[in-house]
Structures are given as C-alpha cells and as structure tokens.
Amino acid sequence: MPNPLTRLHDLGQSIWLDYIRRDMLVDGSQARLIRDDALAGQTSNPTIFQQAIGKSDLYDEDIRAAASREPRAVFEAIAVTDIRLAADLFRPLYDRTDGADGFVSIEVDPDLAWDTDGSIEAARRLWRAVDRPNAMVKIPGTVEGLPAIRQCLAEGININITLLFSVDRYHQVMDAWFDALEDRVRRGEPIDRLASVASFFVSRVDTKVDQRIDERLARASDEDRERLESIAGRIGIDNARLAYAAHERRFSDARFAALAERGARPQRPLWASTSTKNPDYPDVYYVEALIGPGTVNTLPPETLEAYRDHGEPAVRIRADLDGAERRVASLRELGLDFPAILEELEKEGVEKFADSYHALLETLEEKRKQVQPA
C-alpha cells in the first residue's frame, strides 16, 4: 500500500515535522523520515524545546559546557546547534528543489512578540548564528511583528510568520511579503532564493469557538441551537480554507507575476496546530481537510504516524468555500464575535509560548546546578 505521506507530496503539499530533539538528528531517525516519508522540513518553538531539554539528559553536556553563561544564551546555543543539524539533513532536498523546500525554523524570543525593533535584532542574530540558507526565523504575526517581518525579508532573511489566526491579518502578512520583494528588486538584489511561510493555526480556533458555542447553547432558542450545533468543529477548517482562497487570489495576480519573472516563489500557507484537540474528532481531521497544492502542513510526531497509518490523501482545500463563508459570517448573527476570538487566540498563543520559554529557562538553571561538578 502506498505511503499516504508521500502521496501528499505528490499532491503538492509539503509535510514538515513540528518537533525536534537532538537524538533523532544524530541516530538516523530523522534521515529515515526524510527518505521514507518525504518529510520536507521542520518547525520548532519554545514548547518543543522545553520538552526536549527538560525531559531528557540529551543536552546535559551542552549545559555543563556553558555553565558560566546566562540561561537565555545557553538555550540559544542549544537551539542553534539543533537547527543547524536539522538544516544539514534537509540540505540535499533544499539543493535538489532549487531552494523550494527543506527548511527548518527557529523562533525569536516570544517576549519580543510586541517589540518590532527587538524582533528585527533577534532575527538577524539567529540568522547569522544558524548560517544555513535553508533556515527560517519565526516571528509572530502580531501588529508589531509586521514591520519586523517586512524588514527582515527585505534583508534576505527567510521568515516563518507564526501565530496567524485572522484572514485580515494574513492579507497584511502577504502585503509585507510583496513589499519586501519589491524593495529588493528596486535595490537590484536577488529574490529567487528568498523563502517564507505564513503559519495559520487551525485546531485552536475550533477549541475556542466550540467553547463559545457551548456557552451559547445553554440559553439558545431551538433554531439557534440547531445552527450552533451545525458549525461546531468546522470554523477552524473554514477559516483556513478562506485563507487559502485569499492566497490563491493574491499569488495569481499581475503583481506577483512581475515578481515571478525575476524568480520569486509564492509565500506558502502553512497549517499549524493540526493535531486534534477534541477526542470526538478523528485524529487526522485537520490534515485531511487542508490538503492542497502549494501548502505546508507541520505535524507533531503522533499525527504524522497516524496519517502514515490511515490517511486518505485527496485535495480537499477548496471544498465548500461558499459554505465556509456562510458559516463564518453566521458567527456574529449567533452572538459570537469572531474577530475578538481571533485576537484572544493571538494573545493566548504568545503567552503560551512565553510561559514555555520562561519554564525552559528555569529548567536550564536547575539543570546547570545538577550537572556542574561538585
């Protein structure tokens, strides 16, 4: 039976791994995923590194060697080492696809999500430190992040725009991409190897909207109850499909055609948070719904394994767009303020990563005490 993961590649979707740990980078595990499952990239974030460092002894030697440094510097050195190792594993793919795939992402300090200048400086530092053409630096797509994203792209830094929830914000992200490319063209700088993805978080939308639906059901009329129940578990996918429709419109117009003549590739939508949070939904629910050409889906290991086992690949990203528009539009009629929900999700997303980051720094401080020689 053909591997469903490789079939996704054939359908035009790149599968990335939303996980990183030192042992898999050196023991051949990740190399096998690249070879056997057409794994085409990798993402990391503070939560992933917190788990990798806090729940293993894989990094104890790194911590011991850097015992005199501050925890933030120790973490950055560890993260840069892992990202370099991963990027080197993906480098043959990057070269074979002429820079189209094989990227590995590292995130700026989440405390900088509301700090434009700080994000720019951190992205520059990480880009120089990793020193790999197939690296990407993650910057949250907050209002303050947008000018940092444009500036870094204009400087030739590959950027993964993370924590996107709103289609309106996604339009601003695409504007930043176009503006940065055009800046480079005006300066006579190349754009054929500049890469970016826009990371839309999916299942978190359903978690929040479904919570609001449950609250409304307690006092809803029979008619509204039926309408509320009919949209539960659907808005996350609808929102992503509307984002993809916006992507297709923007990257098929004359503005992009002029850039494509100079070698530019589209900024790809990336589906993040595609593991299933609600046990009532199938474990590959969000993967199946969002298969489409020119997209990326970054999967945690459990979802990757589940899809390899029982995925049913087919392009579904454009399904029922009219219905998606109707359902999203109906939220306000049903008393649900969708823009406010998305704004809340962005704030919570930044806070969750920041909490993981600070917990990681505390773990590093404790581990430093443990591994120092008596």
N, C-alpha and C positions, 0 to 999 in steps of 0.2 A: 504494500500500500504506500503511495507517495507520501512524503512528509508534508503535512499541511503548512508548516512554517516556510519551507522552500517554495511552496505554491503561492504563498503571499508575496514572496519576492517576484515570482513570475507575473503576478497581477499588478505590480508596480508599487507595492508598499514595502518599505524597509522596516525590519524588526530590529529594535535596539534593546539592550538589556538594562533595566532600571535597578542596577545592583553592581557593587564592586567589592572585592575583597582580595587581599594580597595572594592568598594561597591559590585561588583559581587562575591568577595571572601567570603563575610560575609552574603549576603542576600539569599543565596541558588541558585543563578543563575548559578554559575559555577558547583555546585554539580549536577544540573539538566542536564547540558551539558555532564558531565561525565556519568551520569546514562542513559540518553535517547539517546544521540548521539554517544556514545562510544568514547568521547573525551579522548585522551590518553596522553596529555602533553601540554606544554605551552612555548611560547618564548616571550622574551621582548627585547627591545632595547631603546636607548635614545629617539628616536622619540615617541615611545609609551608612555614612562613615561612623556615626555614633554606635551603631550596632556592630559594625565590623571591628572597631577598635575596642569597644567596651566589653564585647562578649567573646573575645579571643585573646590569645597571647602572641598573635602573629606580629604585632607591632612593638613588642616589649623592647627589642634590641634597638629599634629606631628611637624609642623614648629614652632608653638608657644613654644612647649616644648623644642625645640632645638635652641632657638633664639640666644644663645651665640656661636653657632658653625658656622664654615665656610659653605657656600652653598654646597660644594662638600661632606662634611661629613653629612650634613642634607639629601642630596639626597641619599647617600649610605645607610643611616639608613632607609629611607623610602623604598627604593628598596629591601633591605634585609628583611624587615618586610613583604612586599607583596610576595616575593618569598617564604618565609617560610610558609605563609598562604596557598599559592597555592600548595606547595610541600606536605603539610599535607593533603590537599584534595585529592591529587593523590597517597598518600602513600598506601592506600589499594590496588590500582591497581599495584603499584610497587611490593608490597609483593606477591600479587596473581600471578603475572607473573614472580616471582623469579628474579626481577631486570631487566626485559626486557623492561619495558615501565613505563610511569608515571613520566616523567622528566619535570623539569621546569628550564629555562635558564635565567641567569643573565649575563650581558655583562661587560667586563672590560672597563675602561675609554677609549673612542675612540681616545683620544690624544696619547695613547700608541701603536697605530697600527704599528708604525715603531720602537718600542722600545722593544727589546727582554727581557732585564732584568726587565724593568718596568712592562711588561705584566705578567711575572712569579710572581713577588711580588704581583701584584694586584690580580691575580687569586688565589694565596694562601690565601690572606686576605679575599676575598669574600667567598671562600670555607669554611674557618674556621667560618666566620660570619654567613653564612646561616646554616651550620651544619646540613644538611639533606643529606642522601645517594642518594636521587633522585633529587638532584640539578645538574645542569650543568653550567659551566662557559664558556661564549662565548669569543673566541679570534679570531680576523680576520686572515684569511689565507694568510697574506702577506709573503714576503720572510723573514722578520724579525720575523713574528709570528710563523713560522715553528719550530724553535728550542724551543720556549716557549711552543708550543703545545706538542712537544715530552717530554720535561722536566716535564710538569705538569701531563701528562698522566702517565709517569713513576713513579711519586709520588703518583698516585692513585686518581687524581682529574679528575672527569668526564668533558670532554671538548666538546663543540659545536663549531666546526670550521666554522666561519661565513664569508660572503662576498667572496664566491668562484664563479668564472666565467669560469676559464680555466680548461680543462681536464688535461693538462700538470701539472698544479698546484695541481689538485686533486690527481694525482699519487704521488706527493711529500707528500701530506697530508696522504695518505694511507701508505706511507713509514714510516712516523712519528708514526702512529698507531702501525704498526708491530714492529718497533724498540722499542717502549716504552713497549709493551707487553713482548718482548723478554728480555728487561732489567729486568723487574720484575721477569720473570721466572728464570733468572740467579741468582737473589738475593733470590730466594725461596719465593717470595711474591705472593699473590693470584691475579688472573686475571679474575675470574669468575663474579665479580660484577663491573668491570671497564667498563664504557659505553662512547660512543662518537657518534656524528653525524657530517656529513660533509654537510654544508648548501650551496647548489647551488642556485644562484639567476637566475630566469628564464625570467620573463617578461621584466626586464630591458635590457636584451640582445636584444630582439626584438625592444624595443623602440630606442635603439642606432643604431642597424643595419638598421632598417626601415628608420631612419633619413638619414643615409648614402645612402641608396638606392634611396630615393627621390632626393638627391643631384646629384647622378649619372644619374638618368632618364632624367634630363634636357639636357644632352649632349650625351646620349647613341644612338647607332645605333638601327635600328629596331630589329635586332637579340638580341642584348644585352638588349634592353628594355624588350623584352618578357621574357628573362631569369631572369632579375632582379625582374620583377613583380611576377614571379613564386615562388621566395623564400621569398617574404615579409611575415612577420608574422610566419615564420617557423623555423628560426635559433635558437631561444631560446629553443624550444622543441627538435630540433635536437641535440643541444649541450648537453642538459640534458640526452637524450637517449644514446648518446655516453658515457657520464659519467657513466650511469648505466651499460652499457656493460663492461666498464673498471672495475667497481665494481664487477660484476659477475665473470669476469676472475680472479681477484686478490683474491677473497674470496672463490674460488673453487680449489685453488692450494694446493700443498703439504705443503707450508709454513704455510698457515692458518690451515690446517688440524692438524698439530702438536700442534698449539695453542688451537684449538677447543678441543683436547683431555684433555686439562687442564681446560676446562670450558669457554674459550673465546667465545664471540659472535662477529659477524661482526660489523664493524663500518658502520652504516646505512647512505645512502644518504638521505638528507632532501631537499625537494623542497621548496624554499622560493621565495618571490616576485611572488606569483602565482595568485594574483588578476590581473584582466585585465585592463591594462592602456589605450589601444586603444579601443574606443567605437565601432569600426567596428567589433571587435572580440566578440564572446559570453562571457558572464560573468563567465562561468566555463570552459573556453577554456583550460587553463593550468592545471586545476585539472583533467579533463577527459583524457588528452593526457598522463599524467605521473603516471597513476595508475599501481602499480607493487608491487610484494611481497618484503618484506624486506626494504621498503622505508617509509619515513615520509613526510607528506605534512603539512606545518604550514599555516593556513588560517586566514586572518582577519575576523572579525565577519560578514561583508556583504557577503563575498564569502562563508563562512560556511553556512549562511542562504540560499543563492542561491542554493548551492549544495543540501542541505536538501530538497529544494522545487522541483528541477527539474534535479538533477544529474542522470546520466545513467551509473552506475558502470560496468566496464569491464576492464580486464587487457590489457592495450594498450602500455605499456612502451617499448616493444620490436618491435613494428610495424615499418616497413620500415627502418631498420637500414642501409641497403645499400644506400637507398635514402638519409638518413641523412648524411652519409659520403660524398656522391657526392655533396650535396648542400653546406656543409661546405667547402669542397675542392674547389668548384667553386667560392667562395668569392674572392680569390686572382685573379683568371682569370678575374673577373668582376671589378677589381680595388679596392677591399675592403680589407684592412689589418686587418684581424680578430684578430690576436694576439695583435695588437696595440689597437683595440677597446676594447678588454677584459681588457687590462692593464688600459685603461682610465676609464672603469667602476669600477675597483677596487679602483682607486684613488678617483673617484667621490663618491663611496659608503662610504669610510672612511670619506670624507669631509662632506657628508650629515649628517652622524651620529654625527660627531664632532660639526657641526653647531647646530643641535638639542640639543646636550649636553650643549653647551655654552648658547643657548637661555633658556634652562631649569634653568641653574644656575642664569641667570638674573631674571627669573621669581621667583625663590626662594628668591632672595634678595628683590624683590619688595613685595612679599607676607609676608616676615618676617616683613617688615615695617608696613604692613597693619594689621597684627594680633597681633602685640605687644600691650599690654595695654598702654593706654595714661598716 
